[in-house]
Amino acid sequence: MAELTSLPAIAAHGAARLPSVEVDDYNAEIKDDEGFLGDRASKGAFRDLIENWREALRAAGDDPFGDDDSRAISKKKFDELLVDGDPEAAGVVQGAIEDFAQALALVTRRFLKLKAWKNTERIVIGGGFRGSRVGELAIGRAAVILKADKIPIDVAMIHNQPDEAGLVGTAHLAPAWMFKAHNAILGVDIGGTNIRAGVVELNSKKARDLSKAKVWKFELWRHGDEKLKREDAVDGLIEMLQRLIARARKEGFGLAPFIGIGCPGMIEADGSIDRGAQNLPGNWESQKFNLPAALCKAIPKIGDDDTAIVMHNDAVVQGLSEVPYMQDVARWGVFTIGTGLGNARFTNRGEE
């Protein structure tokens, strides 16, 4: 098993204590008689709600969407319908928005009852669903429902583009001293349908809190569209990173010898995944698999220095992109609405 042990890390994978925050909880799974509660606040759940409304209309003899598959209709199409579309089709979307908002409000209430989520002051919401007008309206409506019910929680939208937040957040996985001689890092965001890898400009001279950090370039691979083995996914990620390293070097970036990774599941200190990676291609929870070790073997150095890798849960990493904007509260959380409902709860560490 020695070959599965990654190079010494600057921080433990999946650590509870990070440079700016304590990770109080993540990947929480709440069940009731109908299954996992988070499944009611996912991208797939919204599509199911669309289909429920369409079924009701079909029973009355008319479906404004015709033969279109509810799961194949694009986010852009839903957004356009709300602005200038068939009134009944827009009504279906509005009905699904209301139903989803009610479900999200219910899920939020249940999370706030968890011991680890006690006294949460704000929940910021990201994920692919937030990256559409329909998603924003559903989230906004859920916030209104919670306020009307006098639930003491502030609901906010993630600041960075959802596609980029999971990359920007990787800059908060490592201590600032590691980046003093560098101006960029490599970030990886692994999701149930997509893998993103990018070069993150730190811009730490403009803002020490990394509030000016931004994605310079990234590559997107929609692995969910293909039938892949785990090894294929890892090889593809390695190729993405190697291309980005070459591009960054050509453009004169001073890449830190660091790769930050957000990945679904419960991340163990050695970089293995305990559970929660079932949507990824192949078995990522095998004791014989270690993603940080595989990447270290393929990319042993960045520049002249040994590559250091830190991996954490993808919702945790996306939440970390919000650290600069959460300094007015002490305890806060993140929901990422995507293939499932990612979640994490943080306590700010403050100055020490």
LINLIN-V282995 format. One record per pair of residues at least 12 apart in sequence whose ideal C-beta (glycine too) atoms are under 7 Angstrom apart, sorted by the first residue. I is the first residue (numbers start at 0). J is the second residue. If there is no record, write none. Layout:
# LINLIN-V282995
i:I j:J
i:I j:J
This chain:
# LINLIN-V282995
i:3 j:287
i:3 j:289
i:3 j:292
i:4 j:269
i:4 j:292
i:5 j:270
i:5 j:289
i:5 j:291
i:5 j:292
i:5 j:295
i:5 j:308
i:6 j:295
i:6 j:305
i:6 j:306
i:8 j:307
i:8 j:308
i:8 j:309
i:9 j:173
i:9 j:174
i:9 j:177
i:9 j:307
i:9 j:309
i:10 j:172
i:10 j:173
i:10 j:309
i:11 j:268
i:12 j:266
i:12 j:267
i:12 j:268
i:12 j:269
i:12 j:270
i:12 j:291
i:12 j:309
i:12 j:310
i:12 j:311
i:13 j:266
i:13 j:267
i:13 j:268
i:13 j:311
i:13 j:312
i:17 j:171
i:17 j:172
i:18 j:171
i:18 j:174
i:18 j:175
i:19 j:171
i:19 j:322
i:19 j:347
i:19 j:348
i:20 j:322
i:20 j:345
i:20 j:346
i:20 j:347
i:20 j:348
i:21 j:345
i:21 j:346
i:21 j:348
i:22 j:315
i:22 j:343
i:22 j:345
i:23 j:115
i:23 j:344
i:23 j:345
i:23 j:346
i:24 j:115
i:24 j:116
i:24 j:343
i:24 j:344
i:25 j:312
i:25 j:314
i:25 j:315
i:25 j:342
i:25 j:343
i:26 j:264
i:26 j:265
i:26 j:275
i:26 j:312
i:26 j:342
i:27 j:110
i:27 j:113
i:27 j:342
i:29 j:109
i:36 j:106
i:36 j:109
i:37 j:106
i:37 j:339
i:37 j:340
i:38 j:339
i:39 j:102
i:39 j:106
i:40 j:102
i:40 j:103
i:40 j:106
i:40 j:336
i:40 j:340
i:41 j:336
i:41 j:337
i:41 j:338
i:41 j:339
i:41 j:340
i:42 j:127
i:42 j:128
i:42 j:336
i:42 j:337
i:42 j:338
i:44 j:99
i:44 j:102
i:45 j:95
i:45 j:99
i:45 j:128
i:46 j:69
i:46 j:70
i:48 j:95
i:48 j:98
i:48 j:99
i:49 j:69
i:49 j:91
i:49 j:95
i:50 j:69
i:52 j:91
i:52 j:94
i:52 j:95
i:53 j:69
i:53 j:91
i:63 j:85
i:63 j:87
i:63 j:88
i:63 j:91
i:64 j:88
i:74 j:131
i:74 j:133
i:77 j:92
i:77 j:131
i:77 j:133
i:78 j:131
i:78 j:132
i:78 j:133
i:80 j:92
i:81 j:132
i:81 j:133
i:92 j:133
i:96 j:133
i:96 j:136
i:96 j:137
i:96 j:140
i:97 j:140
i:99 j:137
i:100 j:137
i:100 j:140
i:100 j:141
i:100 j:144
i:101 j:144
i:103 j:137
i:103 j:138
i:103 j:141
i:104 j:141
i:104 j:144
i:104 j:145
i:106 j:340
i:107 j:122
i:107 j:141
i:107 j:145
i:107 j:152
i:108 j:150
i:110 j:342
i:111 j:152
i:115 j:344
i:116 j:332
i:116 j:344
i:118 j:330
i:119 j:152
i:119 j:330
i:119 j:331
i:119 j:332
i:119 j:344
i:120 j:153
i:120 j:328
i:120 j:329
i:120 j:330
i:120 j:331
i:121 j:152
i:121 j:153
i:121 j:155
i:121 j:325
i:121 j:328
i:121 j:331
i:122 j:152
i:122 j:154
i:122 j:331
i:122 j:332
i:122 j:333
i:122 j:334
i:123 j:155
i:123 j:157
i:123 j:318
i:123 j:321
i:123 j:331
i:123 j:333
i:124 j:138
i:124 j:154
i:124 j:156
i:124 j:157
i:124 j:334
i:124 j:336
i:125 j:157
i:125 j:161
i:125 j:164
i:125 j:317
i:125 j:333
i:125 j:335
i:126 j:161
i:126 j:335
i:126 j:336
i:126 j:337
i:126 j:341
i:127 j:161
i:127 j:337
i:128 j:336
i:128 j:337
i:129 j:156
i:129 j:157
i:129 j:161
i:129 j:336
i:130 j:160
i:130 j:161
i:130 j:162
i:134 j:336
i:135 j:156
i:138 j:154
i:138 j:156
i:141 j:154
i:142 j:154
i:157 j:320
i:157 j:321
i:158 j:321
i:158 j:324
i:159 j:320
i:162 j:195
i:163 j:214
i:164 j:317
i:164 j:320
i:165 j:188
i:165 j:195
i:165 j:261
i:165 j:313
i:165 j:316
i:165 j:317
i:166 j:186
i:166 j:188
i:166 j:195
i:166 j:197
i:166 j:199
i:166 j:214
i:166 j:217
i:167 j:199
i:167 j:212
i:167 j:213
i:167 j:214
i:167 j:320
i:168 j:261
i:168 j:316
i:168 j:317
i:168 j:318
i:168 j:319
i:168 j:320
i:169 j:184
i:169 j:186
i:169 j:199
i:169 j:259
i:169 j:260
i:169 j:261
i:169 j:316
i:170 j:184
i:170 j:199
i:170 j:201
i:170 j:209
i:170 j:212
i:170 j:259
i:171 j:209
i:171 j:319
i:171 j:322
i:172 j:259
i:172 j:309
i:172 j:311
i:172 j:316
i:172 j:319
i:173 j:257
i:173 j:259
i:173 j:309
i:177 j:255
i:177 j:257
i:178 j:201
i:178 j:203
i:178 j:255
i:180 j:253
i:181 j:253
i:181 j:254
i:181 j:255
i:182 j:200
i:182 j:201
i:182 j:252
i:182 j:253
i:183 j:198
i:183 j:199
i:183 j:200
i:183 j:201
i:183 j:215
i:183 j:247
i:183 j:252
i:183 j:253
i:183 j:254
i:184 j:199
i:184 j:201
i:184 j:254
i:184 j:255
i:184 j:257
i:184 j:259
i:185 j:198
i:185 j:240
i:185 j:243
i:185 j:254
i:185 j:257
i:185 j:258
i:186 j:199
i:186 j:259
i:187 j:236
i:187 j:258
i:187 j:259
i:187 j:260
i:187 j:261
i:188 j:261
i:188 j:313
i:189 j:260
i:189 j:261
i:189 j:262
i:189 j:263
i:189 j:279
i:189 j:313
i:190 j:313
i:190 j:337
i:190 j:338
i:191 j:223
i:191 j:263
i:191 j:278
i:191 j:279
i:191 j:337
i:191 j:338
i:191 j:339
i:192 j:221
i:192 j:223
i:192 j:338
i:193 j:219
i:193 j:220
i:193 j:221
i:193 j:222
i:193 j:223
i:194 j:220
i:194 j:222
i:194 j:232
i:194 j:236
i:195 j:217
i:195 j:219
i:196 j:217
i:196 j:218
i:196 j:236
i:196 j:239
i:196 j:240
i:196 j:243
i:197 j:214
i:197 j:216
i:197 j:217
i:197 j:243
i:198 j:215
i:198 j:216
i:198 j:243
i:198 j:247
i:198 j:252
i:199 j:212
i:199 j:214
i:200 j:212
i:200 j:213
i:200 j:215
i:208 j:323
i:209 j:323
i:210 j:323
i:216 j:243
i:216 j:246
i:218 j:239
i:218 j:242
i:218 j:243
i:220 j:235
i:220 j:239
i:222 j:280
i:227 j:280
i:228 j:280
i:228 j:281
i:229 j:280
i:229 j:281
i:229 j:282
i:229 j:283
i:229 j:288
i:232 j:280
i:232 j:281
i:233 j:290
i:233 j:293
i:237 j:294
i:237 j:297
i:237 j:298
i:240 j:258
i:240 j:298
i:241 j:298
i:244 j:301
i:254 j:301
i:254 j:302
i:256 j:300
i:256 j:301
i:256 j:302
i:256 j:304
i:256 j:305
i:256 j:306
i:256 j:307
i:257 j:307
i:258 j:294
i:258 j:306
i:258 j:308
i:259 j:309
i:260 j:290
i:260 j:308
i:260 j:310
i:261 j:311
i:261 j:312
i:261 j:313
i:261 j:316
i:261 j:317
i:262 j:290
i:262 j:310
i:262 j:312
i:262 j:313
i:263 j:275
i:263 j:276
i:263 j:278
i:263 j:279
i:263 j:313
i:264 j:276
i:264 j:312
i:266 j:310
i:266 j:311
i:266 j:312
i:269 j:289
i:270 j:289
i:270 j:290
i:270 j:291
i:270 j:292
i:270 j:310
i:271 j:286
i:271 j:289
i:272 j:284
i:278 j:338
i:290 j:310
i:291 j:308
i:291 j:310
i:294 j:308
i:295 j:308
i:312 j:343
i:313 j:341
i:314 j:333
i:314 j:335
i:314 j:341
i:314 j:342
i:314 j:343
i:315 j:343
i:317 j:333
i:317 j:335
i:318 j:333
i:318 j:343
i:318 j:345
i:321 j:333
i:325 j:347
i:326 j:347
i:329 j:346
i:329 j:347
i:330 j:346
i:331 j:345
i:332 j:344
i:332 j:345
